[in-house]
Amino acid sequence: MSPMNSPLPGLLSDEPLALLGGLSPARFMRRHWQKKPLLIRQAIADFQPPLDRGALFDLAGQEGVESRLIEHARAGWSLRQGPFARRALPPQSRPRWTLLVQGVDLHHDAAHALLQRFRFVPDARLDDLMVSWASEGGGVGPHFDSYDVFLLQATGRRRWRIGRQKDFSLRPDVPLKILQRFEPEEEFVLEPGDMLYLPPRWAHDGEAVGGDCMTCSIGFRAPQRGGLAGELLQRMADALEDDTLYRDPQQAATAQPARLPDGLQAFAADALQRLLGERDALALALGEVMTEPKPNTWFDEPSGAWAPGALRLDRRTRMMYDERHVFINGEGLRAGGADARLMRRLADQRHLNAGDVRRASADALAVLADWFEAGWLHLEAE
């Protein structure tokens, strides 16, 4: 098997996984992915949350961390955006409130490690780990997501009601995207370690049972076609070196000066066709877009000096590849031969042993050194 297609140990094999209810990743993807829900009891036995309630509350108070506070009182639903000082949060004894913190995997190694367990789906689709905490009765109301999600219960208990929704109209009187007419078909109560998978557009409503309820949501990216096309065209246009000017030596005098000339429209269509015909540029732009770090993401300066040895990618680093390129944090480069195989292994495994690094070419070592200086990867003790 070629290095391009070699499996990541423990993820892409046909071995059954407790995480998937005894299904292998291959069977799960065939049977359930984007098709139908799956309830998995004790997906992770004796599960320990990646962070405790206090650490989650502290994270919600940091600038640059996306957090939301949702309350459902007699007056109705309310939504506030973070950051939140501890004193700004309701008392834990008050029922029906929820704190949601997005991108926890960018800030905690244990959260990042939990997200890595779901890499049987391509990294280009894996998005982030959101952690929510709810008091008694807390939730965000019946809603649907446009993406796949795994809902892993961390502490406490949560009652989920789910259904295939026909009417997706939303309530106009609330600041949340709450379904106007929710029609549940099934109901489950999840205990710590239990997990529920839901495909896109499956309606669901989760409510904390008994308070002190923490849920980890493993979410996936679903690029919107128009938005992706716009990003790709912008990147490709910025990199295009074509200074050809429009010419119209056969333009006749006109009595309709405000009308766009047919020749100019043809010139514009030709420009776009030429741009899209650059298949290598398109592949490069796609890899750069898909590895672009999330907003408000920054990397720490290295604490020591670079020396070839065992290394690992920073938890905030996005790294992918295709047949001709390697992409990391919004940058792309051509790679082939042994260097490409090394970089692909780093992207798949997110670490390299010292022997592999020391056998790398001078060019590859120079690239790794640059990434080290940027804080994109770190040296590990041997």
MARGUGU-341146 format. One line per 5 residues: number of its first residue (from 1); their letters; for each residue x, y, z of N, C-alpha, C, O. Coordinates in steps of 0.2 Angstrom, whole numbers. Each point is the difference from the previous one (the first is absolute). Layout:
MARGUGU-341146
NUM) a) X/Y/Z/X/Y/Z/X/Y/Z/X/Y/Z | ...
END
This chain:
MARGUGU-341146
1) mspmn) 4/-6/0/-4/6/0/4/6/0/5/0/4 | -6/5/-8/4/6/-1/-1/4/7/-5/0/3 | 10/4/-2/0/5/6/-6/4/0/-3/2/5 | 1/0/-11/-6/5/-1/-6/-3/3/-4/3/3 | 3/-10/-4/-6/-3/2/1/-5/7/-5/-3/1
6) splpg) 11/4/2/1/-5/5/-4/2/6/-1/6/1 | -2/-11/3/-5/2/5/3/2/6/6/-1/2 | -9/6/2/2/2/7/-2/-6/5/-6/-1/0 | 11/-1/3/-1/-6/5/-6/1/4/0/6/3 | -4/-11/-2/-6/1/5/-6/4/-2/-5/0/3
11) llsde) 5/3/-9/-5/4/-3/-4/-3/-6/-6/-1/0 | 11/-1/-5/-3/-2/-6/0/-7/-1/-2/-3/-6 | 3/-1/11/0/-7/-1/-8/-3/1/-4/4/1 | 3/-10/-3/-6/-3/1/-1/-3/7/-5/-4/1 | 9/6/4/-1/-3/7/-6/4/3/-1/6/-1
16) plall) -3/-9/4/-6/3/4/3/5/5/5/-2/4 | -9/7/-3/2/5/5/-6/1/5/-5/1/-2 | 7/-1/8/-5/2/5/-3/7/-1/-6/1/2 | 10/3/-4/-2/7/-1/-6/0/-5/-4/5/0 | 4/-9/-5/-5/-1/-5/-5/-5/2/-4/-3/-5
21) gglsp) 3/1/11/-5/-5/2/2/-7/-3/-5/-4/-1 | 11/2/0/2/-6/-3/1/0/-7/2/-6/-3 | -4/11/0/1/0/-8/7/2/-1/3/4/3 | 0/-6/-9/6/3/-2/-1/6/-3/-6/2/-2 | 11/3/1/-1/6/-3/-3/-1/-7/-4/4/-2
26) arfmr) 7/-9/-2/-3/-1/-7/-7/-1/0/-4/3/-4 | 2/-7/9/-8/-2/0/-4/6/2/-5/1/-2 | 8/2/7/-4/6/2/-1/5/-5/-6/3/-1 | 11/-2/-3/0/5/-6/-5/-2/-5/-4/4/-3 | 4/-11/2/-5/-2/-5/-7/0/2/-5/2/-3
31) rhwqk) 4/-4/10/-7/-1/2/-3/7/3/-6/1/-1 | 10/3/4/-3/6/4/2/7/-3/-4/4/0 | 10/-4/-2/3/7/-1/-5/4/-6/-1/-3/-5 | -2/8/7/-4/4/-4/-7/-4/-2/-3/2/-5 | 2/-7/9/-6/-4/-2/-5/-1/6/-6/2/-1
36) kplli) 8/-4/7/-4/-2/5/3/1/7/6/-1/0 | -9/3/5/3/0/7/2/-6/3/-2/-6/-3 | 6/6/8/3/-6/3/1/2/8/3/5/1 | -6/-9/3/0/1/7/6/-5/3/-1/-6/-2 | 6/8/5/5/-4/2/1/0/8/2/5/3
41) rqaia) -4/-10/0/0/0/7/8/-2/2/3/-4/-2 | -1/8/7/7/0/2/5/-1/-6/4/-4/0 | -4/9/-4/4/1/-5/7/1/2/5/-3/-2 | -4/6/8/6/1/4/-1/-2/7/-3/4/4 | 5/-10/-2/-2/-2/7/5/4/5/5/2/-2
46) dfqpp) -8/-1/8/3/4/5/3/7/-3/5/2/1 | -9/1/-5/2/6/-3/1/6/5/-4/1/4 | 10/2/-5/2/6/4/0/6/-5/3/0/-5 | -7/5/7/0/6/-4/6/3/-2/5/0/5 | -4/3/-11/7/3/-1/2/6/4/5/2/1
51) ldrga) -10/1/2/1/5/5/-6/0/5/-6/-2/-2 | 7/5/8/-6/0/5/-4/7/-1/2/4/-4 | -7/-4/8/-4/6/-1/3/6/2/-1/5/-4 | 5/-4/9/4/6/1/4/2/-6/0/6/-1 | 4/-11/-2/4/2/-5/-4/3/-6/2/4/-4
56) lfdla) -8/-8/3/-4/3/-6/-3/7/1/0/4/-4 | -2/-3/11/-2/7/1/6/5/-1/-1/6/-2 | 7/-8/4/5/5/-1/2/1/-7/1/5/-2 | -2/-10/-2/1/0/-7/-5/5/-3/2/4/-5 | -8/-4/7/-5/4/-3/1/7/2/-3/5/-3
61) gqegv) 8/-3/8/1/7/1/6/3/-3/2/5/1 | 1/-9/-6/6/2/-4/-2/3/-6/-5/-2/-4 | 9/8/2/-1/3/-6/2/-5/-6/5/-3/1 | -8/4/-6/2/-5/-6/-3/-7/0/1/-3/-4 | -5/2/10/-3/-7/0/-8/2/-1/-3/4/4
66) esrli) 0/-8/-8/-7/1/-2/-4/-4/5/0/-6/1 | -4/10/3/-5/-3/5/-6/3/0/-1/6/-2 | -5/-10/4/-6/3/0/-4/-2/6/1/-6/3 | -5/10/0/-4/-2/5/-8/1/-2/-2/5/-2 | -1/-11/3/-7/0/-2/-4/-2/7/1/-4/3
71) ehara) -6/8/-2/-5/-1/5/-7/-1/-2/-2/4/-5 | -2/-8/8/-7/-1/-2/-4/1/6/-1/-4/5 | -1/11/-4/-4/2/6/-8/0/-2/-2/-1/-5 | -1/4/10/-8/1/-1/-1/5/-6/-4/-1/-4 | 9/6/4/-1/5/-5/2/-2/-7/-1/3/-5
76) gwslr) 4/-9/4/2/-3/-6/7/-1/0/4/-1/5 | -1/0/-11/7/-2/-2/4/6/0/-2/6/-2 | 8/-6/4/5/5/0/7/-3/-2/1/-5/1 | 3/10/-5/6/-2/-2/5/5/1/-1/6/-2 | 7/-7/5/5/5/1/7/-3/-3/1/-6/1
81) qgpfa) 3/10/-4/6/-2/-2/6/1/5/-1/5/3 | 6/-9/-3/5/1/5/5/5/-3/-1/3/-5 | 7/-2/9/2/-4/6/-4/2/6/-3/5/1 | 3/-10/4/-4/1/6/5/0/6/3/-5/1 | -4/10/3/4/-1/7/-4/-5/4/-6/0/-1
86) rralp) 9/-3/6/-4/-5/4/-6/3/3/-5/-3/1 | 6/9/2/-6/4/3/-6/1/-5/-5/1/3 | 7/-1/-9/-6/1/-5/-4/-6/-2/-5/1/-3 | 7/-7/5/-3/-6/-1/-6/-1/6/1/2/5 | -6/-5/-7/-6/-1/5/3/-5/5/4/-3/-1
91) pqsrp) -7/3/7/1/-5/5/-1/-7/-3/-5/-1/-4 | 9/-3/6/-1/-7/-2/-6/-3/2/-3/-5/-3 | 0/7/8/-6/-2/3/-6/2/-4/-6/-3/0 | 7/8/-4/-6/3/-4/-1/-5/-6/5/-2/-4 | -11/0/3/-2/-5/-5/0/3/-7/0/7/-1
96) rwtll) 1/-11/-5/-2/2/-6/5/5/-3/-2/5/-4 | 9/-6/5/4/4/-4/6/-4/-2/2/-5/3 | 1/7/-8/6/-4/-4/5/5/-2/-1/5/-2 | 7/-7/3/6/3/-2/3/-4/-6/2/-6/2 | 0/8/-8/3/-3/-5/6/3/-2/1/6/-1
101) vqgvd) 5/-10/1/6/3/-2/3/-4/-6/0/-6/0 | 1/10/-5/2/-3/-7/8/-1/0/4/4/3 | -2/-9/-7/7/-1/-2/4/-1/7/6/2/0 | -8/-6/4/4/-2/6/6/-4/-2/5/1/4 | -5/-4/-9/6/-4/-2/6/4/-2/6/-2/0
106) lhhda) -7/9/-1/5/4/-2/4/3/7/5/3/-1 | -8/-5/6/2/3/7/2/-5/5/4/2/4 | -6/-8/-5/2/-5/5/2/-7/-4/-3/-2/-4 | 9/0/6/3/-6/-3/-5/-6/1/-1/-4/-5 | -2/3/11/-5/-6/0/-6/1/-4/-2/-5/-3
111) ahall) 0/11/2/-6/1/-5/2/-2/-7/-3/-3/-4 | 9/5/2/3/-1/-6/1/-8/-1/-1/-2/-6 | 3/-1/11/1/-7/-1/-6/-4/-1/-1/-5/-4 | -5/8/7/-6/-3/0/-2/1/-8/-3/-5/-3 | 4/10/0/-2/2/-6/3/-5/-5/-3/-2/-5
116) qrfrf) 9/0/6/4/-4/-4/-3/-7/-1/2/-4/-5 | -6/2/10/-3/-7/0/-5/0/-6/-2/-6/-2 | 1/11/-1/-5/0/-5/3/1/-7/-4/3/-5 | 10/-4/4/3/1/-6/0/-5/-5/4/-1/-5 | -9/-4/6/-2/-4/-6/-4/3/-5/-2/-2/-5
121) vpdar) 0/9/7/-3/4/-5/6/5/-2/4/2/4 | -4/0/-11/6/4/-2/1/7/4/-6/3/2 | 12/-1/-1/1/6/4/-3/6/-3/-2/5/3 | 1/-5/-10/-4/5/-3/-7/1/2/-3/5/-1 | 0/-10/4/-7/0/2/0/1/8/-5/2/3
126) lddlm) 10/-4/1/0/1/7/1/7/2/5/3/-2 | -10/-1/6/0/7/2/3/2/7/6/2/1 | -10/-3/4/3/2/7/-4/-4/5/-5/-4/-1 | 7/5/7/-4/-3/6/-3/6/4/4/4/3 | -10/-4/-3/-4/4/4/-2/-3/7/-2/-6/0
131) vswas) 3/10/5/-2/-3/7/-6/4/3/1/6/0 | -6/-9/2/-5/4/3/-1/-2/7/0/-6/2 | -2/10/3/-2/-1/6/-7/2/2/-2/6/-2 | -3/-10/5/-6/2/1/-3/-1/7/2/-5/3 | -6/9/0/-3/-1/6/-6/-4/-1/-2/-2/-6
136) egggv) -2/0/11/-6/-4/-1/-5/3/-5/-2/6/0 | 0/-10/-5/-4/2/-5/3/4/-5/-3/3/-5 | 10/-1/5/3/4/-5/0/-3/-7/1/-6/0 | -1/10/-5/1/-3/-7/-1/6/-5/0/6/3 | 0/-7/-9/0/5/-5/-6/0/-4/-1/4/-5
141) gphfd) -4/-8/7/-6/-1/-4/0/-5/-6/6/-1/-2 | -11/-1/0/0/-4/-6/2/3/-6/-2/6/-2 | 7/-9/-2/3/3/-5/3/-5/-5/0/-6/1 | 3/8/-6/4/-4/-5/7/3/-2/0/6/0 | 4/-10/-1/7/2/-3/1/-2/-7/-3/-5/-3
146) sydvf) 7/9/-1/1/-1/-7/6/-5/-1/2/-1/-5 | 1/-2/11/6/-4/0/-1/-6/4/-5/0/4 | 9/-5/-5/0/-6/5/3/2/7/3/5/0 | -6/-8/5/3/1/7/-1/-6/4/-4/-4/-1 | 9/3/5/0/-5/5/-1/3/7/4/5/1
151) llqat) -9/-7/3/-1/3/6/2/-5/6/-4/-5/1 | 9/7/2/3/-5/5/-1/3/7/2/6/1 | -6/-10/3/-1/2/6/6/0/5/3/-5/0 | -1/10/3/6/1/4/-2/-1/8/3/-4/3 | -8/8/-1/-2/-1/7/-7/1/1/-3/3/-5
156) grrrw) 0/-5/10/-7/0/1/-4/-3/-6/2/-5/-3 | -9/6/3/-4/-3/-5/-3/5/-5/-2/5/3 | 0/-7/-9/-3/4/-4/-6/-4/-4/2/-6/-3 | -8/8/2/-5/-3/-3/0/3/-7/-1/6/-1 | 2/-10/-4/0/2/-7/-7/-3/-4/-2/-5/1
161) rigrq) -1/10/-4/-6/-2/-4/2/2/-8/3/5/-1 | -4/-10/-3/3/1/-7/-6/-2/-5/-5/-4/2 | 5/7/-8/-5/-2/-5/2/2/-7/4/5/-1 | -6/-8/-4/1/2/-7/-5/6/-1/-6/-2/0 | 8/8/-1/-4/6/0/-3/1/-7/4/0/-5
166) kdfsl) -10/1/4/-3/2/-7/0/8/0/1/3/-5 | -3/0/10/-1/7/1/6/3/3/0/0/6 | 4/4/-10/6/3/3/-1/7/2/5/4/1 | -11/-1/-1/-2/7/2/2/1/7/0/-4/4 | 3/10/-3/3/2/7/-5/5/3/-4/4/-3
171) rpdvp) 4/-4/10/-4/5/4/3/7/-2/6/1/1 | -10/3/-2/2/7/-2/1/5/6/3/5/0 | -5/-8/6/0/5/6/6/-2/5/0/3/5 | 5/-7/-7/5/-1/4/7/1/-3/1/0/-6 | 4/1/10/7/2/-3/4/-7/-2/6/1/-2
176) lkilq) -9/-6/2/3/-7/-1/-4/-3/-6/-6/2/-2 | 9/-6/-2/-3/-4/-5/-4/-6/2/3/-6/0 | -8/7/3/-4/-5/3/-6/-1/-4/-4/4/-3 | 3/-11/2/-5/-2/-5/-7/2/3/-2/-1/6 | -2/3/-11/-7/2/2/-5/-6/2/-4/0/4
181) rfepe) 5/-6/-8/-4/-6/1/5/-6/0/1/-3/-5 | 1/2/11/5/-6/1/-4/-6/1/-5/-1/4 | 7/-5/-8/-4/-6/0/5/-6/2/2/-3/-5 | -1/2/11/5/-5/2/-3/-7/-1/-6/-1/0 | 10/-4/-2/-1/-7/-1/3/-4/5/-3/-6/1
186) eefvl) 8/7/2/4/-4/4/2/4/6/1/6/-1 | 0/-9/7/3/3/6/5/-4/3/-1/-6/1 | 7/9/1/5/-4/4/2/5/6/0/6/-1 | 2/-9/6/4/3/6/7/-2/-1/1/-6/1 | 4/10/-1/7/-2/-1/3/1/7/-1/5/3
191) epgdm) 5/-10/-1/4/0/6/7/2/-2/2/-1/-6 | 3/2/10/7/2/-1/3/-6/-4/-1/-6/2 | 4/8/-8/3/-5/-4/-4/-3/-6/2/-3/-5 | -9/5/5/-5/-2/-5/1/6/-6/2/5/2 | -4/-7/-8/1/4/-5/-5/-1/-5/-2/-5/-2
196) lylpp) 0/11/-2/-5/0/-5/2/3/-6/3/6/0 | -3/-10/-6/2/3/-6/-6/2/-4/-5/-3/0 | 5/9/-3/-6/3/-4/3/3/-6/5/3/0 | -8/-6/-6/2/3/-6/-3/7/-1/-4/3/4 | 6/1/-9/-3/7/-1/-8/0/-1/-3/-5/-2
201) rwahd) 1/10/5/-8/2/0/-4/-5/3/-6/-1/-1 | 9/-3/6/-4/-4/4/-2/4/6/5/3/4 | -11/-1/-3/-2/4/6/1/-3/7/-1/-6/0 | 3/10/4/2/-3/7/-1/6/5/1/6/-1 | -3/-9/7/-1/5/6/3/-4/6/-2/-5/2
206) geavg) 7/8/1/3/-3/6/-1/4/6/0/6/0 | -2/-9/6/-1/3/6/3/-3/6/0/-6/1 | 4/10/3/3/-3/6/-5/-3/5/-5/3/1 | 7/-9/1/-4/-3/5/4/0/7/5/-4/0 | -7/8/4/3/0/7/6/5/1/3/0/5
211) gdcmt) -1/3/-10/5/6/1/7/-3/-1/1/-6/-1 | 4/11/1/7/-2/-1/1/-4/-6/3/-6/1 | -6/8/-6/0/-4/-6/5/2/-5/-1/6/-3 | 6/-9/1/5/2/-5/0/-5/-6/0/-6/1 | 0/9/-7/-1/-4/-6/6/3/-5/1/6/-1
216) csigf) 2/-11/-2/5/2/-5/-3/-2/-7/-2/-5/-1 | 2/10/-3/-2/0/-7/5/0/-5/4/5/-1 | -3/-11/-3/5/0/-5/-3/2/-6/-4/-4/-3 | 6/10/0/-4/2/-6/5/0/-6/6/-1/0 | -9/1/-6/3/-1/-6/-1/6/-5/-6/3/1
221) rapqr) 11/-2/-5/-1/6/-5/-4/-2/-6/1/-6/-2 | -5/10/0/-4/-1/-7/1/6/-4/-5/4/1 | 10/-3/-5/1/6/-4/-7/1/-4/-2/-4/-3 | 0/11/3/-5/2/-4/2/1/-7/5/4/-1 | -8/-7/-4/3/1/-7/2/7/-2/5/1/-3
226) gglag) -10/3/3/1/7/-2/6/3/4/4/4/-3 | -4/-5/9/5/4/4/7/-3/-1/5/3/-1 | -5/-10/0/7/-3/-2/2/2/-7/6/2/0 | -10/-1/-4/1/2/-7/3/7/0/5/2/-3 | -8/2/7/2/7/1/7/1/3/5/3/-3
231) ellqr) -3/-7/8/6/0/3/6/-3/-5/5/3/0 | -7/-8/-3/5/-3/-5/1/5/-6/6/1/-1 | -11/2/-2/1/5/-5/5/6/2/4/2/-3 | -6/0/9/4/6/3/8/-2/1/4/4/-2 | -3/-10/5/7/-2/0/3/-1/-6/6/2/-1
236) madal) -9/-5/-4/3/-2/-6/1/7/-4/5/1/-4 | -10/3/4/1/7/-3/6/4/3/4/3/-4 | -3/-3/10/5/3/4/7/-3/-3/5/4/0 | -5/-10/-1/7/-3/-2/1/0/-8/5/-2/-2 | -11/4/-2/1/0/-7/4/5/-3/0/6/2
241) eddtl) 5/-8/-6/4/5/-3/-2/1/-8/3/-4/-4 | -8/8/3/-2/1/-7/-2/7/0/-5/2/2 | 9/2/-6/-1/7/0/-3/2/-7/0/6/-2 | -3/-11/-1/-3/1/-7/-6/5/1/-4/0/4 | 4/6/-8/-5/5/0/-5/-1/-5/1/-3/-5
246) yrdpq) -7/5/6/-6/-1/-4/2/5/-6/1/6/1 | -2/-8/-7/0/4/-6/-6/-1/-5/-3/-5/0 | 1/10/-3/-6/0/-4/2/5/-6/-4/5/-1 | 8/-7/-4/2/4/-6/-6/0/-5/0/4/-4 | -4/-9/5/-6/0/-5/-6/3/3/-6/0/-3
251) qaata) 6/3/9/-6/3/3/-2/6/-4/3/4/-2 | -10/-5/0/-3/6/-4/-3/5/5/-1/-1/6 | 0/7/-9/-4/5/3/-7/-2/3/-3/-4/-4 | 1/6/9/-6/-3/3/-5/6/2/2/5/2 | -8/-7/-3/-5/5/3/-3/-2/6/-5/3/3
256) qparl) 8/-9/0/-2/-3/7/6/0/4/2/-6/2 | 1/12/0/6/-1/4/0/-3/6/5/-2/3 | -11/1/1/0/-3/6/-1/-8/0/1/-3/5 | -1/1/-11/-1/-8/-1/7/-3/0/5/2/-3 | -4/-7/7/6/-4/0/1/-3/-6/-4/-3/-3
261) pdglq) 10/4/0/2/-3/-6/1/-8/0/2/-3/5 | -5/0/-10/1/-7/-1/7/-3/1/1/-5/3 | 3/9/-6/7/-2/0/3/0/7/4/-4/2 | -6/9/2/2/0/7/-3/-6/4/4/-3/4 | -10/1/-5/-3/-6/3/4/-6/-2/1/-4/5
266) afaad) 1/3/-11/4/-5/-2/7/-1/3/2/-5/2 | 1/11/-2/6/1/4/0/-2/7/5/-4/2 | -10/6/1/-1/-2/7/-1/-8/1/3/-3/4 | -7/0/-8/-1/-7/0/6/-4/-2/1/-5/3 | 3/8/-7/6/-4/-2/5/1/6/4/-5/1
271) alqrl) -4/10/2/4/1/6/-1/-5/5/4/-3/3 | -11/2/-1/-2/-5/5/2/-7/-3/2/-4/4 | -3/2/-10/1/-6/-3/8/-2/1/2/-5/1 | 2/10/-3/7/-1/1/2/-1/7/4/-4/1 | -7/8/4/1/-1/7/-1/-7/2/4/-4/3
276) lgerd) -10/1/-5/-3/-6/3/4/-6/-4/0/-6/2 | 3/8/-8/4/-5/-3/7/-2/3/3/-4/-2 | -1/9/7/6/-1/3/-1/-6/6/-1/2/6 | 1/-8/-8/-2/-5/5/5/0/6/-2/-2/6 | 8/3/-7/5/0/5/-1/5/5/0/0/6
281) alala) -2/6/-9/-1/6/4/-7/-1/4/0/2/6 | -5/-5/-9/-6/-2/4/2/-4/6/-3/1/5 | 7/-7/-6/1/-4/5/4/3/6/-1/-1/6 | 6/6/-8/3/3/5/-4/5/4/1/0/6 | -6/3/-10/-4/5/4/-5/-4/5/-1/2/5
286) lgevm) -1/-8/-7/-5/-4/4/4/-2/6/-3/0/6 | 9/-3/-7/4/-2/6/1/6/5/0/-1/6 | 2/7/-9/1/6/5/-6/2/3/0/2/6 | -6/-2/-9/-6/2/3/-2/-5/6/-2/2/5 | 3/-9/-7/-2/-5/5/4/0/6/-2/-3/6
291) tepkp) 8/5/-6/5/0/5/1/7/4/4/1/4 | -8/4/-7/0/7/3/-1/-1/8/-6/-2/1 | 10/5/3/-2/0/7/-6/4/2/-2/4/-4 | -2/-6/9/-6/3/2/2/7/2/5/2/2 | -10/3/-2/1/7/2/2/0/7/-2/-5/4
296) ntwfd) 6/10/-2/3/1/7/4/-6/2/1/-1/6 | 2/-2/-11/5/-6/2/7/3/-1/2/3/-5 | 2/-4/10/7/2/0/4/-5/3/-2/-5/4 | 9/5/-6/4/-6/2/6/3/4/2/6/0 | 0/-10/5/5/3/5/7/-1/-3/1/-4/-4
301) epsga) 3/9/6/7/-1/-2/4/-6/3/-2/-1/6 | 6/-2/-9/4/-6/3/4/2/6/3/6/0 | -3/-10/5/4/1/6/7/-1/-1/4/2/4 | -2/-6/-9/7/-2/0/2/0/-8/-3/4/-4 | 9/-6/3/3/0/-7/-2/-6/-4/-1/-6/3
306) wapga) 1/7/-9/-2/-6/-5/6/-5/0/6/2/-1 | -7/-8/1/5/-5/-1/-4/-6/-3/-6/-2/3 | 8/-2/-8/-4/-5/-3/-1/-6/5/5/-2/4 | -11/0/-3/-2/-5/5/-7/-1/0/-4/2/-5 | 1/-6/10/-7/-2/0/-4/6/0/2/5/4
311) lrldr) -7/-4/-7/-5/6/0/-7/-2/-1/-2/-6/-2 | -2/11/4/-7/-1/-1/-3/7/-2/2/5/2 | -8/-6/-5/-3/6/-2/-4/4/6/-2/-4/4 | 2/10/-4/-4/4/5/-7/-2/-1/-2/-1/-6 | -2/1/11/-7/-2/0/-4/5/-4/-5/-2/-3
316) rtrmm) 8/8/2/-4/5/-4/1/-1/-8/-3/3/-4 | 8/-7/3/3/0/-7/-5/-5/-4/-2/-5/2 | 0/8/-8/-3/-4/-5/5/-2/-6/3/4/-3 | -3/-10/2/5/-3/-5/-4/-5/-5/-3/-5/3 | 4/6/-9/-3/-5/-5/4/-1/-6/5/4/0
321) yderh) -7/-8/-5/4/-1/-6/-4/-3/-5/-5/-2/1 | 8/3/-7/-3/-3/-6/5/-4/-4/6/-1/3 | -7/-1/-9/6/-4/-3/6/5/-2/5/-3/-1 | -6/9/1/6/4/-2/2/6/5/5/3/-1 | -9/-2/6/1/5/5/-1/-2/7/-2/-5/1
326) vfing) 6/9/3/-1/0/7/-3/6/2/3/5/-2 | -8/-5/7/-3/6/2/0/1/8/-1/-5/3 | 3/11/-1/0/1/7/-2/7/2/3/4/-2 | -8/-3/6/-2/6/3/-1/5/-6/3/6/1 | -6/-8/-6/-1/5/-5/5/1/-5/-1/4/-5
331) eglra) 6/-8/5/6/1/-5/1/-7/-3/-2/-5/3 | 4/5/-10/0/-6/-4/7/0/-3/3/5/-2 | 0/-11/1/6/-1/-3/0/-6/-4/-3/-5/2 | 7/5/-8/1/-6/-4/5/-5/4/5/2/3 | -7/-8/-3/4/-5/3/0/-7/-4/-5/-2/-2
336) ggada) 11/-1/2/0/-7/-4/5/-4/3/4/2/4 | -4/-8/-6/5/-5/3/0/-1/7/-5/0/3 | 11/-1/0/1/-2/7/-3/6/4/-3/-2/6 | 4/8/-8/-2/6/4/-8/0/1/-2/1/5 | -1/-3/-11/-7/0/0/-3/-6/5/-5/1/4
341) rlmrr) 8/-6/-4/-2/-6/4/1/2/7/-4/-2/5 | 10/5/-3/1/3/7/-6/5/2/-2/-1/6 | 1/5/-10/-5/6/2/-7/-4/0/-4/2/5 | 2/-6/-9/-6/-4/0/-1/-4/7/-5/0/3 | 11/-3/-1/0/-3/6/-1/4/6/-4/-1/5
346) ladqr) 7/7/-5/-1/5/5/-7/2/0/-3/1/6 | 0/1/-12/-7/2/0/-5/-5/3/-5/1/4 | 6/-8/-6/-5/-5/2/1/-2/8/-5/-1/3 | 11/1/-1/2/-3/7/1/6/5/-1/-1/6 | 2/7/-9/1/6/4/6/0/4/1/4/5
351) hlnag) 3/-9/-6/7/0/3/5/-4/-4/-2/-3/-5 | 8/4/6/5/-4/-3/6/-2/5/1/4/5 | 1/-10/-6/6/-2/5/6/3/-2/1/3/-6 | 4/-3/10/7/3/-1/3/-2/-6/3/3/-4 | -3/-10/3/3/-3/-6/-2/2/-6/4/2/-5
356) dvrra) -11/-1/4/-3/2/-6/2/8/-2/2/1/-5 | -1/3/11/1/7/-1/8/0/-2/1/4/-5 | 3/-7/8/7/0/-1/2/-3/-7/5/2/-3 | -9/-6/0/1/-2/-7/-3/4/-5/1/-1/-6 | -4/6/8/-3/5/-5/5/4/-4/6/0/2
361) sadal) -8/2/-8/5/4/-4/1/7/3/-4/2/4 | 9/1/-7/2/7/3/-6/4/-1/-2/5/4 | -2/-5/-10/-5/4/-2/-6/-1/5/-3/4/3 | 2/-11/-1/-6/-1/4/2/2/7/-5/3/4 | 11/-3/-2/2/2/7/-1/7/0/-2/3/6
366) avlad) 4/1/-11/-1/7/0/-7/2/1/-2/5/3 | -3/-8/-6/-7/1/0/-2/-1/7/-4/4/3 | 6/-10/0/-2/-2/7/2/5/5/-3/2/5 | 9/1/-6/3/5/4/-4/6/0/-1/4/5 | -1/-2/-11/-5/6/-1/-6/-1/4/-3/5/3
371) wfeag) 0/-11/-4/-6/-1/4/1/0/7/-5/2/4 | 10/-4/-2/2/0/8/0/7/2/-2/2/5 | 6/2/-9/1/7/2/-7/4/0/-1/4/4 | -4/-6/-8/-6/3/0/-5/-3/5/-6/3/1 | 8/-8/3/-4/-3/5/-5/-5/-2/-4/-2/4
376) wlhle) 5/0/-10/-5/-5/-3/2/-7/2/-5/-4/-1 | 11/3/3/1/-7/2/5/1/6/3/5/1 | -2/-11/3/4/1/6/5/-6/0/-2/-6/-2 | 8/6/5/4/-5/2/-2/-4/6/-3/3/4 | 4/-10/-5/-2/-4/6/6/-3/3/5/-1/-3
381) ae) -5/0/10/5/-3/3/1/-8/-3/-5/-3/-1 | 11/1/0/2/-6/-3/1/-5/6/1/-6/-1
END
